[in-house]
Amino acid sequence: MTADDGTRWNTNIHYHPRILGAVPDGARRALDVGCGEGMLARQLRKSVPHVTGIDLHAPSVEQARGYGDDVDYVLGDFLTHPFEPASFDVVASVATLHHMDAATGLARMRDLLRPGGVLAVVGLARSTIPRDLPRELAGVVAFAVHRAVKGHWEHPSPIVWPPPVTYPQMRALAAEILPGSRYRRHLLWRYSVVWRKPED
């Protein structure tokens, strides 16, 4: 079992700080949607007392449980698992939303947040060629540099490619479902959405 010693790198891990930096002060419960082998969930646990990770991929969940930490790993479907509504201070997700209907997934994440809670998503979307070609080429160069310096860790979770939703479509979905959310497109083929649920 490889420890979380900061030596792993890939384009998902690169943007974990976007998630961790969005955790609100005093957060007590966090949900990691599509937790895989649990790296982000374990990072969240350093600042949040109770963390739940959920994933459909049994081998990844089994690997996550092998770390022996106190994160609650659930093998199941995030969209249908009987979580209590409005029960989490943080809902986080990295490279998972494109595995499901994005609108349904965002709405479910929104509904699981307590008022004042924060939703933080890092995801993949589909580029539009030729319009996005310069950005794509810049990403290739940046990726090559990072990989040469840091190596590359291949996660064990299933891959869905290409993503079904384009970047503009994802921005529009976020604006519709999460009014006031902050959407950013990132160089290494990712976007992020951060949203704080209004207080009642």
C-alpha positions in Angstrom: 0.0 0.0 0.0 1.5 3.3 -1.1 1.2 6.1 1.6 -0.1 9.5 0.9 3.3 11.1 1.2 2.9 13.8 -1.3 4.9 12.1 -4.1 1.9 11.0 -6.2 1.0 13.3 -9.0 -1.5 13.4 -11.9 -3.9 16.0 -13.3 -6.6 15.2 -10.8 -4.3 15.4 -7.7 -2.9 18.6 -9.2 -6.2 20.3 -8.5 -6.9 18.8 -5.0 -5.9 22.2 -3.5 -8.9 23.8 -5.2 -11.1 21.4 -3.1 -9.2 21.6 0.1 -9.0 25.4 0.0 -12.7 25.7 -0.3 -13.5 23.8 3.0 -15.4 26.2 5.3 -14.2 26.9 8.8 -15.9 24.7 11.3 -17.0 22.0 8.8 -18.0 18.8 10.6 -19.1 16.5 7.9 -17.8 16.0 4.3 -18.7 13.8 1.4 -16.3 12.8 -1.3 -18.3 11.8 -4.4 -16.4 9.3 -6.5 -13.8 8.8 -3.9 -11.8 6.1 -5.7 -9.1 4.8 -3.5 -9.6 7.6 -1.0 -6.8 10.0 -1.5 -8.9 13.2 -1.4 -11.1 11.8 1.4 -8.0 11.2 3.6 -6.8 14.8 2.8 -10.3 16.1 3.8 -10.2 14.1 7.0 -7.2 16.2 8.2 -9.5 19.2 8.7 -13.0 17.7 8.9 -14.0 15.3 11.7 -16.3 13.0 9.8 -15.7 12.2 6.1 -17.7 9.8 3.9 -16.4 8.6 0.5 -18.7 6.9 -1.9 -17.8 5.1 -5.2 -19.4 2.5 -7.5 -16.0 0.8 -8.2 -15.6 -2.1 -5.7 -11.8 -2.6 -6.2 -11.1 1.1 -5.5 -13.3 1.1 -2.4 -11.7 -2.1 -1.1 -8.3 -0.4 -1.6 -9.5 2.7 0.2 -10.7 0.7 3.2 -7.2 -1.0 3.3 -5.7 2.2 4.6 -7.3 1.6 8.0 -8.3 5.2 8.6 -11.6 6.4 10.1 -13.1 7.6 6.8 -16.4 5.9 6.1 -16.1 4.4 2.6 -19.4 3.4 1.0 -19.7 1.1 -2.1 -22.8 2.5 -3.8 -24.4 4.9 -6.3 -24.2 8.5 -5.1 -27.4 9.4 -7.0 -29.5 6.8 -5.1 -27.8 6.1 -1.8 -30.1 7.1 1.1 -28.0 10.0 2.5 -30.0 12.5 4.6 -30.8 15.7 2.7 -28.8 18.7 3.8 -26.5 16.7 5.9 -23.0 17.7 4.8 -21.0 20.9 5.3 -18.7 20.0 2.3 -19.5 18.0 -0.8 -16.5 17.4 -3.0 -15.9 15.6 -6.2 -12.9 15.2 -8.5 -13.2 13.7 -12.0 -16.5 12.1 -11.3 -19.3 14.3 -12.6 -18.7 13.2 -16.3 -19.5 9.6 -15.2 -23.1 10.6 -14.7 -25.7 13.1 -16.0 -24.0 16.3 -15.0 -27.2 18.2 -14.2 -28.6 15.4 -12.1 -25.3 15.1 -10.2 -24.9 18.8 -9.5 -28.5 19.0 -8.2 -28.0 16.0 -5.9 -24.8 17.5 -4.5 -26.6 20.8 -3.9 -29.4 19.1 -2.1 -27.0 17.2 0.2 -25.4 20.4 1.4 -26.5 22.1 4.7 -27.2 25.8 4.4 -23.9 27.6 4.4 -22.1 24.5 3.2 -19.7 24.4 0.3 -19.8 22.4 -2.9 -16.4 22.0 -4.6 -16.0 20.2 -7.9 -13.1 19.6 -10.2 -14.2 17.9 -13.4 -13.4 17.0 -17.0 -15.3 18.5 -20.0 -14.9 18.2 -23.8 -12.9 20.7 -25.7 -14.2 22.1 -29.0 -11.7 21.9 -31.8 -10.4 24.0 -33.5 -11.5 26.8 -31.1 -9.8 25.2 -28.1 -6.7 24.0 -30.0 -4.3 26.7 -28.6 -5.4 25.9 -25.0 -5.1 22.1 -25.7 -1.6 22.5 -27.0 -0.6 24.7 -24.0 -2.0 21.9 -21.7 0.1 19.3 -23.5 3.3 21.3 -22.8 2.4 22.0 -19.2 1.5 18.3 -18.6 4.8 17.2 -20.1 6.7 19.5 -17.8 4.8 18.4 -14.7 5.2 14.8 -15.6 8.9 15.1 -16.2 9.4 16.7 -12.7 6.9 14.8 -10.6 6.2 11.5 -12.4 2.7 10.2 -13.0 0.5 8.1 -10.8 -2.2 6.1 -12.6 -5.4 5.8 -10.5 -7.2 2.5 -10.4 -10.7 3.9 -11.2 -12.5 3.4 -14.5 -12.1 6.0 -17.2 -14.9 7.6 -19.2 -13.7 9.3 -22.4 -14.6 11.6 -24.1 -16.6 13.6 -21.5 -20.2 14.1 -22.7 -20.4 17.8 -21.8 -18.4 20.6 -23.3 -16.8 23.4 -21.2 -19.4 26.0 -22.2 -22.2 23.6 -21.4 -20.7 22.9 -18.0 -20.4 26.6 -17.2 -24.0 27.0 -18.2 -25.2 24.1 -16.0 -23.3 25.4 -13.0 -24.8 28.9 -13.5 -28.3 27.4 -13.7 -28.2 24.9 -10.9 -25.8 26.7 -8.6 -26.6 30.4 -8.9 -23.6 32.5 -7.9 -21.1 29.7 -8.2 -17.5 30.3 -9.3 -16.6 28.5 -12.4 -13.0 28.3 -13.7 -11.4 26.5 -16.6 -7.9 25.2 -15.9 -4.9 24.5 -18.1 -4.5 20.8 -17.4 -7.9 19.8 -18.9 -10.0 20.5 -15.9 -12.6 23.0 -14.7 -13.6 23.8 -11.1 -16.9 24.9 -9.6 -17.1 26.2 -6.1 -20.5 27.2 -4.5 -21.7 28.1 -1.1 -25.3 27.2 -0.3 -27.2 30.2 0.9 -28.2 30.3 4.5 -31.9 29.8 5.3 
